[in-house]
Amino acid sequence: MDAPKSPPNLAQELLRIHRVITRGLTIVLAKGLEFQQGGFPNPNLRQGYADYTHCLTVTLKAHHLAEDEIGFPSLKEKFPQAPFERLSADHQQMETLLNPLMQASANITSEAGGADLTLLLDHLQRVSAIWTPHIQVEEENFTQEAVAAVMDSQEQGRLSVALIKHNQEHSKPASLILPFLLFNLNADDRALMAATAPSVVVKVLVPIVWKNKWARMKPFLLQ
């Protein structure tokens, strides 16, 4: 997972977290429909699916909160024409769906969780319908070229560090969330994201100390 240190690149960091969440939504919806039709083959897969869905929900909440509290206030002067009100309104719409999603993902671990799986899939479809056009607007407004034109490397670095710190504070438990982030990315993106974390976390905690905690999510992750 090692990657050479490269200059901060806010636009690419935005794309990477978008890829994590987009893949997470795709997997949870596709696998959830399979389980709705055929049931869970075993308790471990049921728990792995619940853990994966929990991580997706936490990651989405943390990403939007970091944008609303750190990212957007920092970028408004740089991008006066960007539709920040619309983007924040999208966040609020998705937020109303995330707490029920969190509860539903916890409830499906029980044998009587069929109704909760149906509720979870309904909410996920509604989130996905907002998410796809939402990230398109963000990615069109905050391109690598546009960001570089108004922020030098030091400015991007400061904002990047602030966003990462904010996300870490709101992404618990780390033993599930960090593997979720890393293994929903291809090898190249994974290496770049891993480079932002302490080496001991990536080389010791994730693969050794925490391996049994996130093992049940492996069927849903990229290897």
SEKOLDREN-926647 format. One record per residue (C-alpha): residue in three letters; y, z, x. Coordinates in steps of 0.2 Angstrom, whole numbers, plus 5000, padded with zeros to 4 digits. Layout:
! SEKOLDREN-926647
ALAYZX...
This chain:
! SEKOLDREN-926647
MET500050005000ASP501150005015ALA502649895014PRO504049865027LYS505649945022SER506849825014PRO508649835008PRO508849914991ASN508749784977LEU509149854960ALA508749694951GLN506949684958GLU506649864955LEU507149834937LEU505949694936ARG504549794943ILE504749944930HIS504849814916ARG503249734923VAL502349904922ILE502949944904THR502549764898ARG500849764905GLY500549944898LEU501049884880THR499949734882ILE498449834887VAL498649974875LEU498849854860ALA497349744865LYS496149884869GLY496749984854LEU496349844843GLU494549834851PHE494250014848GLN494950014831GLN493649884826GLY492149944837GLY492550124840PHE492650204857PRO491050184868ASN491050354875PRO492250514876ASN492850474894LEU493550304888ARG494350384873GLN495150514884GLY495650374897TYR496450274883ALA497450424877ASP497950464895TYR498550284898THR499550284881HIS500350454886CYS500850384903LEU501550224895THR502550334882VAL503250444896THR503650304907LEU504650214893LYS505550374888ALA506050414906HIS506550234910HIS507750224895LEU508450394898ALA508850354916GLU509750194911ASP510750284898GLU511250434909ILE511350354926GLY511150164926PHE512250104912PRO513750224916SER513650164934LEU513649984929LYS514849974916GLU516349944927LYS515449814937PHE514749714922PRO516149734909GLN515449594898ALA513649654898PRO513049714880PHE512849894884GLU513049954866ARG511649834860LEU510549894875SER510750074871ALA510550044852ASP508849964857HIS508450124866GLN508850234851GLN507750124840MET506250134852GLU506550324854THR506250354836LEU504450284838LEU504050374855ASN503750554849PRO502550494835LEU501750384848MET501550534859GLN500750644845ALA499650504840SER498950474858ALA498550664859ASN497650664842ILE496550514845THR495550614858SER494750694842GLU493250614833ALA494350604818GLY495750514827GLY495450344818ALA497050364807ASP498050414822LEU497450254831THR498050154817LEU499750244817LEU499850224836LEU499550034835ASP500850014821HIS502150104831LEU501650014847GLN501849844839ARG503649894833VAL504049954850SER503449794858ALA504449684845ILE506049774852TRP505549784870THR505249594873PRO507049534868HIS507749694875ILE507149664893GLN507649484892VAL509449534889GLU509449654904GLU508649534916GLU509849394911ASN511349504914PHE510749604929THR510049464940GLN509849494959GLU511349374962ALA512449454949VAL512149634956ALA512349574974ALA514049504970VAL514749664964MET513749804973ASP513349804992SER511749874999GLN512450055001GLU512950054983GLN511349984977GLY510450114988ARG511350264980LEU511050204963SER509250174966VAL508950344973ALA509850424958LEU508750324946ILE507150364955LYS507550554956HIS508050554937ASN506350464933GLN505350584943GLU506150734934HIS505650664917SER503950584922LYS502550724921PRO501250744925ALA501450654942SER499550654944LEU499450534930ILE501150444930LEU501150384948PRO499450304947PHE499950224931LEU501550154939LEU500650094954PHE499150014947ASN499949924933LEU500749814947ASN499949674958ALA499749714976ASP501449654982ASP502449744969ARG501349894971ALA501749904990LEU503549894987MET503550034974ALA502450134985ALA503750124999THR504950224988ALA503750374988PRO503350495002SER501850435012VAL500850585008VAL500950554990VAL500350374991LYS499050405004VAL498350575000LEU498850644983VAL498550484973PRO496850424981ILE496150594986VAL496850754978TRP497250674961LYS495850544960ASN494850644947LYS496350674936TRP496750484933ALA494950424935ARG494750394916MET496150274916LYS495450164929PRO494650044916PHE496450004910LEU497249984927LEU497349844940GLN496249884955
